[in-house]
Amino acid sequence: MDEGEAHNAEGLVLWTGKSDLDSLSLAYECFRKAALLGHAGAQANLGTMLAVGQGAPRDAEQAVSWFLRAANQGDATAQFHLAVRYHRANMRGLTPDAAEGRIQALMWFLLSGAQNYHKADEWCDRLRLDMSRDEVLEAARRAGQFIPCRESATAASN
């Protein structure tokens, strides 16, 4: 087991065990160490903790940043959560280009669904209802061209 995997495993034990503040803070720190080493699962876990304010103050911007890093490595959980955030931002009118927001959301849902992530296919179906044929095709094209890229520990800490 490498160092990143070890930190992530320790974080999972702490996160899923007791839910007291000390355990959550320690889990956050374990995930942070593993995330900085480029561990995609830890990056997704860190994003989730930041999104809901567990173990650290809620920080939506940092959560999205960690989800994006993990999603680019092919992590289905991060891809799903990133898609939800693109969709919600788009629905709230927070994206400068609504069509691009829909395309990004569907692309990430498609990628997580391809890994059988729970409810991703349902979200894909729901999202397609509000998209043009060209937008759906573009999202599918991008998903088809997606190639996960692993982070190195050096790149992750920058």
Buried (B, 14 or more C-beta within 10 A) or exposed (E): EEEBBBBBBBBBBBBEEEEEEEBBBBBBBBBBBBBBBBBBBBBBBBBBBBBEEBBBEEBEEBBBBBBBBBBBBBBBBBBBBBBBBBBEBBBEEEBEEEBBBBBBBBBBBBBBBBEEBEEBBEBBEEBBEEBEEEBBEBBBEBBEEBEEEEBEEEEBEE
